[in-house]
């Protein structure tokens, strides 16, 4: 029940995004929805570590405000707080607990938005979550970091892993598409073509099959 709700929410949010980059700097939407889902699952199923769960809420509020990187810390009578500093403290204090892992993921997304891909990658490589969908996103964002660092071989392998982790109509075609784009960068045109064809055949109802001109991607890698 919760998985179906979350996946539909993720798909709808991503469909509403007007731009696409190899990097999910739809992080402001995608990562936050995933975090909301993770928080929901953890709160419903993990009654322990209450303080750690509270540790990222103020920062989460700041991040959801696209016009400002500063949010109101209502716990301190209206004082303003920097979400990155807040998350850094949460990661340090609650590493290994629910709130700490959520904070790592949020902090990594913020580093990516600021172009700090090495720092984001280090955090993402150490995020430990039990949820399947979130685990896929953690791997996928690692691929985004590697891609932005022009480490396309590493990015390609991570995208393939993310695409195959949990077959579904949202994350699988998304990461197959990214794998295809990176394969093009690597001049591995046969592989790129295969990834685009897989989307068309196995995920015909997905966003990428419907909204992307897959025939053009397949054609340009068929020469």
C-alpha positions in Angstrom: 0.0 0.0 0.0 2.7 2.5 1.0 4.9 1.5 -1.9 2.2 2.0 -4.5 1.3 5.4 -3.1 4.9 6.5 -3.0 5.8 5.3 -6.5 2.8 7.0 -8.0 3.7 10.2 -6.1 7.3 10.0 -7.5 6.1 9.4 -11.0 3.7 12.3 -11.0 6.2 14.7 -9.5 8.8 13.7 -12.1 6.3 14.1 -15.0 5.7 17.6 -13.9 9.4 18.5 -14.2 9.9 20.5 -17.4 13.7 20.0 -17.8 16.0 17.0 -17.9 19.7 16.8 -17.3 21.9 13.7 -17.0 22.1 14.7 -13.4 18.9 14.6 -11.4 19.0 18.2 -10.4 15.4 17.7 -10.2 17.0 16.8 -6.8 14.9 19.6 -5.4 11.8 17.5 -6.3 12.9 13.9 -6.7 15.2 13.5 -3.8 12.8 15.4 -1.5 9.9 13.1 -2.4 12.0 10.1 -1.8 13.0 11.5 1.5 9.4 12.2 2.4 8.6 8.6 1.5 11.5 7.3 3.5 10.5 9.4 6.5 7.0 8.1 6.3 8.1 4.5 6.1 10.6 4.9 8.9 8.1 6.7 11.1 5.5 4.1 10.5 7.7 1.1 11.0 10.6 2.2 13.2 9.4 3.6 16.5 13.0 3.9 17.9 15.5 6.8 17.6 12.8 9.5 18.0 15.3 12.3 18.4 17.3 11.3 15.3 14.1 11.5 13.3 13.4 15.1 14.4 16.9 16.2 13.4 16.3 16.9 9.7 12.8 18.5 9.7 14.0 22.1 9.9 16.5 21.6 7.1 13.9 19.8 5.0 11.6 22.8 5.4 14.4 25.0 4.1 15.2 22.9 1.1 11.6 22.7 0.0 11.6 26.5 -0.3 13.1 26.9 -3.8 13.5 30.7 -3.5 15.7 30.6 -0.4 18.4 28.5 1.2 17.4 29.7 4.6 14.3 28.7 6.6 12.8 29.6 10.0 13.9 27.5 12.9 10.7 27.5 15.0 12.5 25.8 17.8 14.5 28.9 18.5 11.8 31.6 18.4 12.0 32.4 14.8 15.8 32.4 14.3 17.0 31.6 10.9 18.9 28.4 10.2 21.2 27.2 7.4 20.0 23.8 6.2 23.4 22.6 5.2 24.9 23.3 8.7 21.9 21.8 10.3 22.2 18.6 8.3 26.0 18.4 8.9 25.3 18.4 12.6 22.6 15.8 12.3 24.9 13.5 10.2 27.6 13.8 12.8 25.4 13.3 15.8 23.1 10.6 14.5 25.2 8.6 12.0 23.8 5.1 11.8 20.4 6.1 13.1 17.3 6.8 11.0 17.6 10.6 11.2 21.3 10.5 10.4 20.9 8.4 7.3 18.0 10.7 6.0 20.2 13.7 6.8 23.1 12.2 4.7 20.8 11.8 1.7 19.4 15.4 2.1 22.9 16.8 2.6 24.2 15.0 -0.5 21.4 16.5 -2.5 22.3 19.9 -1.3 25.9 19.4 -2.1 24.9 18.4 -5.6 22.8 21.5 -6.1 25.9 23.5 -5.2 28.1 21.5 -7.6 30.0 19.7 -4.8 29.8 16.3 -6.4 32.8 14.8 -4.6 31.4 15.6 -1.2 27.9 14.4 -2.3 29.3 11.1 -3.6 31.2 10.4 -0.3 27.9 10.8 1.6 25.8 8.8 -0.8 28.3 5.9 -0.7 27.7 5.7 3.1 23.9 6.0 3.2 22.4 2.9 4.6 18.6 2.4 4.2 16.4 -0.6 4.1 13.8 0.7 1.6 14.1 -0.7 -1.9 13.1 2.5 -3.8 15.3 4.8 -1.8 18.2 2.4 -2.2 17.8 2.6 -6.0 17.8 6.4 -5.8 21.0 6.4 -3.7 22.8 4.4 -6.4 21.3 6.5 -9.1 22.4 9.8 -7.5 25.9 8.3 -7.2 25.8 7.8 -10.9 24.7 11.5 -11.3 27.7 12.6 -9.3 30.1 10.4 -11.3 28.6 11.8 -14.5 29.0 15.4 -13.4 32.7 14.6 -12.5 33.1 13.2 -16.1 33.7 9.7 -14.8 31.4 8.2 -17.3 32.6 4.6 -17.0 31.7 4.7 -13.3 28.5 6.5 -13.9 27.5 4.0 -16.6 27.9 1.0 -14.2 26.0 2.7 -11.4 23.1 3.6 -13.8 22.9 0.0 -15.0 22.9 -1.2 -11.4 20.1 1.3 -10.4 18.0 0.3 -13.5 18.2 -3.4 -12.6 17.7 -3.2 -8.8 14.0 -3.1 -8.7 12.2 -3.4 -12.0 9.4 -0.8 -12.3 8.0 1.7 -14.8 9.6 4.7 -13.1 13.2 4.2 -11.9 14.1 1.4 -14.4 13.5 3.4 -17.6 14.9 6.5 -16.0 18.2 4.9 -15.3 18.2 3.0 -18.5 17.8 6.3 -20.3 20.7 7.8 -18.4 22.8 4.7 -19.0 22.0 5.2 -22.7 23.1 8.8 -22.7 26.4 8.0 -20.9 27.0 5.1 -23.3 26.9 7.6 -26.1 29.4 9.7 -24.3 31.7 6.7 -24.1 31.0 6.0 -27.9 29.5 2.7 -27.0 26.7 3.1 -29.5 25.5 -0.5 -29.5 25.0 -0.4 -25.8 23.3 2.9 -25.9 20.9 1.6 -28.6 20.2 -1.5 -26.5 19.2 0.6 -23.5 16.9 2.8 -25.5 15.3 -0.2 -27.1 14.8 -1.9 -23.7 12.8 1.1 -22.6 10.6 1.0 -25.7 10.0 -2.8 -25.4 9.9 -3.5 -21.7 8.5 -0.1 -20.4 6.2 1.2 -23.2 3.9 2.9 -20.7 6.7 4.8 -18.9 7.3 8.5 -19.1 10.5 7.9 -21.1 8.7 5.7 -23.6 5.9 8.2 -24.0 7.6 11.6 -23.7 11.0 11.0 -25.1 11.5 10.4 -28.8 13.2 7.0 -28.4 13.1 6.3 -32.1 15.5 9.2 -32.6 17.8 8.0 -29.9 17.8 4.5 -31.3 18.3 5.8 -34.9 21.3 8.0 -34.0 23.0 5.0 -32.4 22.3 2.7 -35.3 24.9 4.2 -37.7 
